[in-house]
């Protein structure tokens, strides 16, 4: 009669352990999926940002500094005029 509660506790512990392992695996999957996708979308955003930067610096030069941005990154002649 003493073994029944012990077996019940063991089965509860087994189920809890399995649920913990499954939850941990799902969290790891979500974490790595987010960082595997992130570099690609960052590259797209950087390209878009660089295009906007080049356009704004060109506007600054065309309007003699009245509009746009000065070349504060110092990349206009190297990266924008390719």
Gaussian input, Z-matrix of N, CA and C with variables (Angstrom, degrees):
# hf/3-21g

backbone

0 1
 N
 C     1     B1
 C     2     B2     1     A1
 N     3     B3     2     A2     1     D1
 C     4     B4     3     A3     2     D2
 C     5     B5     4     A4     3     D3
 N     6     B6     5     A5     4     D4
 C     7     B7     6     A6     5     D5
 C     8     B8     7     A7     6     D6
 N     9     B9     8     A8     7     D7
 C    10    B10     9     A9     8     D8
 C    11    B11    10    A10     9     D9
 N    12    B12    11    A11    10    D10
 C    13    B13    12    A12    11    D11
 C    14    B14    13    A13    12    D12
 N    15    B15    14    A14    13    D13
 C    16    B16    15    A15    14    D14
 C    17    B17    16    A16    15    D15
 N    18    B18    17    A17    16    D16
 C    19    B19    18    A18    17    D17
 C    20    B20    19    A19    18    D18
 N    21    B21    20    A20    19    D19
 C    22    B22    21    A21    20    D20
 C    23    B23    22    A22    21    D21
 N    24    B24    23    A23    22    D22
 C    25    B25    24    A24    23    D23
 C    26    B26    25    A25    24    D24
 N    27    B27    26    A26    25    D25
 C    28    B28    27    A27    26    D26
 C    29    B29    28    A28    27    D27
 N    30    B30    29    A29    28    D28
 C    31    B31    30    A30    29    D29
 C    32    B32    31    A31    30    D30
 N    33    B33    32    A32    31    D31
 C    34    B34    33    A33    32    D32
 C    35    B35    34    A34    33    D33
 N    36    B36    35    A35    34    D34
 C    37    B37    36    A36    35    D35
 C    38    B38    37    A37    36    D36
 N    39    B39    38    A38    37    D37
 C    40    B40    39    A39    38    D38
 C    41    B41    40    A40    39    D39
 N    42    B42    41    A41    40    D40
 C    43    B43    42    A42    41    D41
 C    44    B44    43    A43    42    D42
 N    45    B45    44    A44    43    D43
 C    46    B46    45    A45    44    D44
 C    47    B47    46    A46    45    D45
 N    48    B48    47    A47    46    D46
 C    49    B49    48    A48    47    D47
 C    50    B50    49    A49    48    D48
 N    51    B51    50    A50    49    D49
 C    52    B52    51    A51    50    D50
 C    53    B53    52    A52    51    D51
 N    54    B54    53    A53    52    D52
 C    55    B55    54    A54    53    D53
 C    56    B56    55    A55    54    D54
 N    57    B57    56    A56    55    D55
 C    58    B58    57    A57    56    D56
 C    59    B59    58    A58    57    D57
 N    60    B60    59    A59    58    D58
 C    61    B61    60    A60    59    D59
 C    62    B62    61    A61    60    D60
 N    63    B63    62    A62    61    D61
 C    64    B64    63    A63    62    D62
 C    65    B65    64    A64    63    D63
 N    66    B66    65    A65    64    D64
 C    67    B67    66    A66    65    D65
 C    68    B68    67    A67    66    D66
 N    69    B69    68    A68    67    D67
 C    70    B70    69    A69    68    D68
 C    71    B71    70    A70    69    D69
 N    72    B72    71    A71    70    D70
 C    73    B73    72    A72    71    D71
 C    74    B74    73    A73    72    D72
 N    75    B75    74    A74    73    D73
 C    76    B76    75    A75    74    D74
 C    77    B77    76    A76    75    D75
 N    78    B78    77    A77    76    D76
 C    79    B79    78    A78    77    D77
 C    80    B80    79    A79    78    D78
 N    81    B81    80    A80    79    D79
 C    82    B82    81    A81    80    D80
 C    83    B83    82    A82    81    D81
 N    84    B84    83    A83    82    D82
 C    85    B85    84    A84    83    D83
 C    86    B86    85    A85    84    D84
 N    87    B87    86    A86    85    D85
 C    88    B88    87    A87    86    D86
 C    89    B89    88    A88    87    D87
 N    90    B90    89    A89    88    D88
 C    91    B91    90    A90    89    D89
 C    92    B92    91    A91    90    D90
 N    93    B93    92    A92    91    D91
 C    94    B94    93    A93    92    D92
 C    95    B95    94    A94    93    D93
 N    96    B96    95    A95    94    D94
 C    97    B97    96    A96    95    D95
 C    98    B98    97    A97    96    D96
 N    99    B99    98    A98    97    D97
 C   100   B100    99    A99    98    D98
 C   101   B101   100   A100    99    D99
 N   102   B102   101   A101   100   D100
 C   103   B103   102   A102   101   D101
 C   104   B104   103   A103   102   D102
 N   105   B105   104   A104   103   D103
 C   106   B106   105   A105   104   D104
 C   107   B107   106   A106   105   D105
 N   108   B108   107   A107   106   D106
 C   109   B109   108   A108   107   D107
 C   110   B110   109   A109   108   D108
 N   111   B111   110   A110   109   D109
 C   112   B112   111   A111   110   D110
 C   113   B113   112   A112   111   D111
 N   114   B114   113   A113   112   D112
 C   115   B115   114   A114   113   D113
 C   116   B116   115   A115   114   D114
 N   117   B117   116   A116   115   D115
 C   118   B118   117   A117   116   D116
 C   119   B119   118   A118   117   D117
 N   120   B120   119   A119   118   D118
 C   121   B121   120   A120   119   D119
 C   122   B122   121   A121   120   D120
 N   123   B123   122   A122   121   D121
 C   124   B124   123   A123   122   D122
 C   125   B125   124   A124   123   D123
 N   126   B126   125   A125   124   D124
 C   127   B127   126   A126   125   D125
 C   128   B128   127   A127   126   D126
 N   129   B129   128   A128   127   D127
 C   130   B130   129   A129   128   D128
 C   131   B131   130   A130   129   D129
 N   132   B132   131   A131   130   D130
 C   133   B133   132   A132   131   D131
 C   134   B134   133   A133   132   D132
 N   135   B135   134   A134   133   D133
 C   136   B136   135   A135   134   D134
 C   137   B137   136   A136   135   D135
 N   138   B138   137   A137   136   D136
 C   139   B139   138   A138   137   D137
 C   140   B140   139   A139   138   D138
 N   141   B141   140   A140   139   D139
 C   142   B142   141   A141   140   D140
 C   143   B143   142   A142   141   D141
 N   144   B144   143   A143   142   D142
 C   145   B145   144   A144   143   D143
 C   146   B146   145   A145   144   D144
 N   147   B147   146   A146   145   D145
 C   148   B148   147   A147   146   D146
 C   149   B149   148   A148   147   D147
 N   150   B150   149   A149   148   D148
 C   151   B151   150   A150   149   D149
 C   152   B152   151   A151   150   D150
 N   153   B153   152   A152   151   D151
 C   154   B154   153   A153   152   D152
 C   155   B155   154   A154   153   D153
 N   156   B156   155   A155   154   D154
 C   157   B157   156   A156   155   D155
 C   158   B158   157   A157   156   D156
 N   159   B159   158   A158   157   D157
 C   160   B160   159   A159   158   D158
 C   161   B161   160   A160   159   D159
 N   162   B162   161   A161   160   D160
 C   163   B163   162   A162   161   D161
 C   164   B164   163   A163   162   D162
 N   165   B165   164   A164   163   D163
 C   166   B166   165   A165   164   D164
 C   167   B167   166   A166   165   D165
 N   168   B168   167   A167   166   D166
 C   169   B169   168   A168   167   D167
 C   170   B170   169   A169   168   D168
 N   171   B171   170   A170   169   D169
 C   172   B172   171   A171   170   D170
 C   173   B173   172   A172   171   D171
 N   174   B174   173   A173   172   D172
 C   175   B175   174   A174   173   D173
 C   176   B176   175   A175   174   D174
 N   177   B177   176   A176   175   D175
 C   178   B178   177   A177   176   D176
 C   179   B179   178   A178   177   D177
 N   180   B180   179   A179   178   D178
 C   181   B181   180   A180   179   D179
 C   182   B182   181   A181   180   D180
 N   183   B183   182   A182   181   D181
 C   184   B184   183   A183   182   D182
 C   185   B185   184   A184   183   D183
 N   186   B186   185   A185   184   D184
 C   187   B187   186   A186   185   D185
 C   188   B188   187   A187   186   D186
 N   189   B189   188   A188   187   D187
 C   190   B190   189   A189   188   D188
 C   191   B191   190   A190   189   D189
 N   192   B192   191   A191   190   D190
 C   193   B193   192   A192   191   D191
 C   194   B194   193   A193   192   D192
 N   195   B195   194   A194   193   D193
 C   196   B196   195   A195   194   D194
 C   197   B197   196   A196   195   D195
 N   198   B198   197   A197   196   D196
 C   199   B199   198   A198   197   D197
 C   200   B200   199   A199   198   D198
 N   201   B201   200   A200   199   D199
 C   202   B202   201   A201   200   D200
 C   203   B203   202   A202   201   D201
 N   204   B204   203   A203   202   D202
 C   205   B205   204   A204   203   D203
 C   206   B206   205   A205   204   D204
 N   207   B207   206   A206   205   D205
 C   208   B208   207   A207   206   D206
 C   209   B209   208   A208   207   D207
 N   210   B210   209   A209   208   D208
 C   211   B211   210   A210   209   D209
 C   212   B212   211   A211   210   D210
 N   213   B213   212   A212   211   D211
 C   214   B214   213   A213   212   D212
 C   215   B215   214   A214   213   D213
 N   216   B216   215   A215   214   D214
 C   217   B217   216   A216   215   D215
 C   218   B218   217   A217   216   D216
 N   219   B219   218   A218   217   D217
 C   220   B220   219   A219   218   D218
 C   221   B221   220   A220   219   D219
 N   222   B222   221   A221   220   D220
 C   223   B223   222   A222   221   D221
 C   224   B224   223   A223   222   D222
 N   225   B225   224   A224   223   D223
 C   226   B226   225   A225   224   D224
 C   227   B227   226   A226   225   D225
 N   228   B228   227   A227   226   D226
 C   229   B229   228   A228   227   D227
 C   230   B230   229   A229   228   D228
 N   231   B231   230   A230   229   D229
 C   232   B232   231   A231   230   D230
 C   233   B233   232   A232   231   D231
 N   234   B234   233   A233   232   D232
 C   235   B235   234   A234   233   D233
 C   236   B236   235   A235   234   D234
 N   237   B237   236   A236   235   D235
 C   238   B238   237   A237   236   D236
 C   239   B239   238   A238   237   D237
 N   240   B240   239   A239   238   D238
 C   241   B241   240   A240   239   D239
 C   242   B242   241   A241   240   D240
 N   243   B243   242   A242   241   D241
 C   244   B244   243   A243   242   D242
 C   245   B245   244   A244   243   D243

   B1=1.4181
   B2=1.5319
   B3=1.3073
   B4=1.4503
   B5=1.5239
   B6=1.3305
   B7=1.4615
   B8=1.5264
   B9=1.3120
   B10=1.4668
   B11=1.5312
   B12=1.3336
   B13=1.4726
   B14=1.5348
   B15=1.3480
   B16=1.4622
   B17=1.5340
   B18=1.3313
   B19=1.4607
   B20=1.5246
   B21=1.3107
   B22=1.4642
   B23=1.5304
   B24=1.3303
   B25=1.4602
   B26=1.5287
   B27=1.3267
   B28=1.4588
   B29=1.5312
   B30=1.3271
   B31=1.4682
   B32=1.5302
   B33=1.3280
   B34=1.4667
   B35=1.5307
   B36=1.3237
   B37=1.4591
   B38=1.5252
   B39=1.3205
   B40=1.4588
   B41=1.5258
   B42=1.3219
   B43=1.4686
   B44=1.5266
   B45=1.3219
   B46=1.4669
   B47=1.5277
   B48=1.3169
   B49=1.4599
   B50=1.5264
   B51=1.3267
   B52=1.4614
   B53=1.5316
   B54=1.3187
   B55=1.4566
   B56=1.5257
   B57=1.3213
   B58=1.4639
   B59=1.5249
   B60=1.3156
   B61=1.4666
   B62=1.5354
   B63=1.3230
   B64=1.4621
   B65=1.5304
   B66=1.3283
   B67=1.4626
   B68=1.5252
   B69=1.3116
   B70=1.4638
   B71=1.5296
   B72=1.3235
   B73=1.4668
   B74=1.5267
   B75=1.3295
   B76=1.4673
   B77=1.5273
   B78=1.3176
   B79=1.4689
   B80=1.5278
   B81=1.3091
   B82=1.4703
   B83=1.5256
   B84=1.3329
   B85=1.4649
   B86=1.5327
   B87=1.3301
   B88=1.4712
   B89=1.5227
   B90=1.3177
   B91=1.4656
   B92=1.5214
   B93=1.3363
   B94=1.4603
   B95=1.5232
   B96=1.3235
   B97=1.4634
   B98=1.5204
   B99=1.3071
   B100=1.4665
   B101=1.5187
   B102=1.3137
   B103=1.4585
   B104=1.5242
   B105=1.3192
   B106=1.4637
   B107=1.5240
   B108=1.3223
   B109=1.4568
   B110=1.5228
   B111=1.3093
   B112=1.4582
   B113=1.5317
   B114=1.3440
   B115=1.4661
   B116=1.5250
   B117=1.3233
   B118=1.4571
   B119=1.5235
   B120=1.3278
   B121=1.4521
   B122=1.5253
   B123=1.3343
   B124=1.4609
   B125=1.5210
   B126=1.3284
   B127=1.4605
   B128=1.5169
   B129=1.3175
   B130=1.4584
   B131=1.5209
   B132=1.3291
   B133=1.4678
   B134=1.5154
   B135=1.3421
   B136=1.4613
   B137=1.5225
   B138=1.3301
   B139=1.4526
   B140=1.5148
   B141=1.3204
   B142=1.4591
   B143=1.5211
   B144=1.3285
   B145=1.4589
   B146=1.5160
   B147=1.3429
   B148=1.4595
   B149=1.5176
   B150=1.3240
   B151=1.4625
   B152=1.5298
   B153=1.3231
   B154=1.4633
   B155=1.5204
   B156=1.3187
   B157=1.4634
   B158=1.5251
   B159=1.3319
   B160=1.4657
   B161=1.5232
   B162=1.3160
   B163=1.4642
   B164=1.5252
   B165=1.3345
   B166=1.4681
   B167=1.5273
   B168=1.3268
   B169=1.4662
   B170=1.5268
   B171=1.3200
   B172=1.4710
   B173=1.5253
   B174=1.3323
   B175=1.4615
   B176=1.5273
   B177=1.3159
   B178=1.4709
   B179=1.5258
   B180=1.3294
   B181=1.4596
   B182=1.5322
   B183=1.3255
   B184=1.4654
   B185=1.5244
   B186=1.3273
   B187=1.4714
   B188=1.5240
   B189=1.3162
   B190=1.4766
   B191=1.5169
   B192=1.3337
   B193=1.4619
   B194=1.5163
   B195=1.3327
   B196=1.4753
   B197=1.5181
   B198=1.3160
   B199=1.4623
   B200=1.5200
   B201=1.3297
   B202=1.4628
   B203=1.5156
   B204=1.3146
   B205=1.4663
   B206=1.5194
   B207=1.3211
   B208=1.4632
   B209=1.5267
   B210=1.3028
   B211=1.4716
   B212=1.5276
   B213=1.3242
   B214=1.4712
   B215=1.5137
   B216=1.3393
   B217=1.4610
   B218=1.5279
   B219=1.3007
   B220=1.4590
   B221=1.5246
   B222=1.3334
   B223=1.4672
   B224=1.5193
   B225=1.3226
   B226=1.4640
   B227=1.5260
   B228=1.3052
   B229=1.4713
   B230=1.5315
   B231=1.3122
   B232=1.4659
   B233=1.5225
   B234=1.3363
   B235=1.4694
   B236=1.5221
   B237=1.3013
   B238=1.4631
   B239=1.5225
   B240=1.2904
   B241=1.4727
   B242=1.5034
   B243=1.3159
   B244=1.4738
   B245=1.4953
   A1=111.56
   A2=117.80
   A3=120.39
   A4=112.56
   A5=117.93
   A6=120.30
   A7=112.06
   A8=120.84
   A9=122.89
   A10=112.34
   A11=120.45
   A12=119.54
   A13=111.93
   A14=115.31
   A15=118.57
   A16=110.45
   A17=117.16
   A18=121.02
   A19=110.80
   A20=116.49
   A21=120.79
   A22=109.77
   A23=117.26
   A24=121.23
   A25=111.35
   A26=116.57
   A27=120.09
   A28=110.99
   A29=116.31
   A30=118.58
   A31=110.81
   A32=117.45
   A33=120.68
   A34=109.54
   A35=116.90
   A36=120.80
   A37=110.99
   A38=117.69
   A39=121.75
   A40=111.06
   A41=117.08
   A42=121.44
   A43=110.00
   A44=117.25
   A45=120.98
   A46=110.69
   A47=117.46
   A48=120.96
   A49=111.38
   A50=116.57
   A51=120.19
   A52=111.24
   A53=117.83
   A54=121.07
   A55=111.41
   A56=116.51
   A57=120.42
   A58=110.71
   A59=117.18
   A60=121.34
   A61=110.55
   A62=117.33
   A63=121.11
   A64=110.38
   A65=117.00
   A66=120.62
   A67=110.78
   A68=117.33
   A69=121.94
   A70=110.27
   A71=117.75
   A72=121.66
   A73=110.67
   A74=117.01
   A75=120.11
   A76=110.42
   A77=117.66
   A78=120.43
   A79=111.68
   A80=117.61
   A81=121.15
   A82=110.03
   A83=116.99
   A84=121.05
   A85=110.65
   A86=116.97
   A87=120.91
   A88=110.21
   A89=117.46
   A90=121.97
   A91=111.26
   A92=117.62
   A93=120.30
   A94=111.80
   A95=117.96
   A96=120.12
   A97=110.12
   A98=116.78
   A99=120.45
   A100=110.54
   A101=118.24
   A102=120.12
   A103=112.50
   A104=118.54
   A105=119.77
   A106=109.64
   A107=118.14
   A108=121.99
   A109=110.65
   A110=118.20
   A111=123.37
   A112=114.52
   A113=120.62
   A114=118.01
   A115=112.98
   A116=118.10
   A117=120.86
   A118=110.63
   A119=117.48
   A120=119.66
   A121=110.86
   A122=117.83
   A123=120.69
   A124=110.02
   A125=117.20
   A126=119.88
   A127=110.70
   A128=117.34
   A129=120.15
   A130=110.85
   A131=116.36
   A132=119.38
   A133=111.00
   A134=118.00
   A135=121.07
   A136=110.45
   A137=116.98
   A138=120.42
   A139=111.45
   A140=116.55
   A141=121.34
   A142=109.98
   A143=116.81
   A144=121.11
   A145=110.79
   A146=116.93
   A147=120.08
   A148=111.00
   A149=117.77
   A150=121.16
   A151=110.05
   A152=116.85
   A153=120.13
   A154=110.83
   A155=116.42
   A156=121.02
   A157=110.05
   A158=116.62
   A159=120.56
   A160=110.86
   A161=116.82
   A162=120.67
   A163=111.05
   A164=116.68
   A165=120.44
   A166=112.04
   A167=117.87
   A168=120.46
   A169=109.71
   A170=117.26
   A171=120.63
   A172=109.74
   A173=116.92
   A174=121.12
   A175=110.55
   A176=116.90
   A177=122.04
   A178=110.24
   A179=116.76
   A180=120.65
   A181=111.19
   A182=116.71
   A183=120.56
   A184=113.03
   A185=117.26
   A186=120.91
   A187=111.99
   A188=117.16
   A189=122.15
   A190=112.58
   A191=116.61
   A192=121.98
   A193=115.20
   A194=118.23
   A195=119.31
   A196=111.91
   A197=117.00
   A198=121.45
   A199=108.70
   A200=116.48
   A201=121.42
   A202=112.52
   A203=115.07
   A204=121.52
   A205=109.56
   A206=114.93
   A207=117.48
   A208=107.69
   A209=117.88
   A210=121.66
   A211=109.76
   A212=115.10
   A213=120.08
   A214=112.86
   A215=118.99
   A216=120.86
   A217=111.30
   A218=116.76
   A219=120.40
   A220=113.78
   A221=117.45
   A222=120.21
   A223=112.79
   A224=118.15
   A225=120.07
   A226=111.69
   A227=117.45
   A228=120.09
   A229=112.02
   A230=116.75
   A231=119.89
   A232=111.47
   A233=118.43
   A234=121.30
   A235=114.65
   A236=118.30
   A237=119.68
   A238=113.29
   A239=118.80
   A240=121.53
   A241=112.64
   A242=118.17
   A243=121.64
   A244=110.87
   D1=-27.44
   D2=179.79
   D3=-73.94
   D4=-21.95
   D5=-176.57
   D6=-77.71
   D7=-22.92
   D8=-177.95
   D9=-63.39
   D10=-48.96
   D11=177.81
   D12=-64.92
   D13=-34.36
   D14=179.41
   D15=-66.34
   D16=-41.11
   D17=177.89
   D18=-65.96
   D19=-37.40
   D20=178.47
   D21=-64.93
   D22=-42.69
   D23=178.07
   D24=-64.03
   D25=-38.39
   D26=178.78
   D27=-65.86
   D28=-41.22
   D29=-179.75
   D30=-68.81
   D31=-36.81
   D32=176.48
   D33=-64.84
   D34=-42.01
   D35=178.36
   D36=-64.48
   D37=-38.50
   D38=178.02
   D39=-64.40
   D40=-45.59
   D41=178.93
   D42=-63.44
   D43=-43.68
   D44=179.04
   D45=-62.88
   D46=-40.56
   D47=178.37
   D48=-64.54
   D49=-43.19
   D50=178.60
   D51=-63.97
   D52=-42.08
   D53=177.71
   D54=-63.22
   D55=-39.52
   D56=177.40
   D57=-63.52
   D58=-44.58
   D59=-179.85
   D60=-63.57
   D61=-41.92
   D62=179.02
   D63=-65.13
   D64=-44.76
   D65=179.00
   D66=-62.71
   D67=-41.13
   D68=178.80
   D69=-64.14
   D70=-42.37
   D71=179.27
   D72=-63.99
   D73=-40.67
   D74=178.44
   D75=-64.71
   D76=-42.92
   D77=178.53
   D78=-63.51
   D79=-41.57
   D80=177.38
   D81=-62.74
   D82=-42.90
   D83=178.75
   D84=-60.24
   D85=-47.14
   D86=179.77
   D87=-62.60
   D88=-43.76
   D89=-179.61
   D90=-59.62
   D91=-49.94
   D92=-177.70
   D93=-71.94
   D94=-32.95
   D95=177.24
   D96=-64.24
   D97=-41.39
   D98=179.44
   D99=-62.06
   D100=-43.39
   D101=-177.27
   D102=-81.27
   D103=-18.71
   D104=174.95
   D105=-77.60
   D106=-34.44
   D107=179.50
   D108=-80.28
   D109=-34.14
   D110=-174.60
   D111=-55.15
   D112=-46.45
   D113=-177.55
   D114=-60.00
   D115=-38.08
   D116=-179.49
   D117=-65.22
   D118=-46.16
   D119=-179.62
   D120=-69.48
   D121=-30.31
   D122=176.18
   D123=-66.08
   D124=-40.14
   D125=178.02
   D126=-61.97
   D127=-40.30
   D128=178.41
   D129=-64.88
   D130=-43.53
   D131=178.99
   D132=-65.03
   D133=-40.43
   D134=179.42
   D135=-61.87
   D136=-43.19
   D137=178.36
   D138=-61.03
   D139=-40.92
   D140=178.24
   D141=-66.24
   D142=-42.79
   D143=179.15
   D144=-63.47
   D145=-41.14
   D146=179.43
   D147=-64.14
   D148=-39.37
   D149=178.53
   D150=-64.51
   D151=-42.62
   D152=177.30
   D153=-64.13
   D154=-41.74
   D155=179.35
   D156=-60.18
   D157=-48.46
   D158=-179.07
   D159=-61.74
   D160=-41.75
   D161=179.69
   D162=-63.16
   D163=-42.42
   D164=-178.95
   D165=-69.97
   D166=-36.82
   D167=177.55
   D168=-67.61
   D169=-40.25
   D170=177.49
   D171=-61.67
   D172=-43.23
   D173=177.31
   D174=-59.82
   D175=-41.56
   D176=178.10
   D177=-59.70
   D178=-44.69
   D179=-178.69
   D180=-70.05
   D181=-39.50
   D182=-179.18
   D183=-67.91
   D184=-28.98
   D185=-177.65
   D186=-103.18
   D187=15.23
   D188=-179.02
   D189=53.83
   D190=38.74
   D191=173.94
   D192=86.45
   D193=3.67
   D194=179.26
   D195=-76.56
   D196=-31.17
   D197=-179.74
   D198=-134.74
   D199=164.21
   D200=178.00
   D201=83.43
   D202=-160.44
   D203=-176.48
   D204=-124.01
   D205=144.28
   D206=170.69
   D207=-72.12
   D208=163.36
   D209=-177.84
   D210=-79.66
   D211=71.34
   D212=-176.41
   D213=-70.10
   D214=-19.49
   D215=177.20
   D216=-90.26
   D217=-15.07
   D218=179.21
   D219=69.38
   D220=30.56
   D221=-176.30
   D222=-116.54
   D223=-1.02
   D224=-172.08
   D225=-57.70
   D226=-52.76
   D227=-175.78
   D228=-70.32
   D229=-29.25
   D230=-178.78
   D231=-82.21
   D232=-45.56
   D233=-171.51
   D234=-104.01
   D235=-29.30
   D236=-173.55
   D237=-88.83
   D238=-23.57
   D239=-176.21
   D240=-99.62
   D241=28.04
   D242=179.99
   D243=-76.05

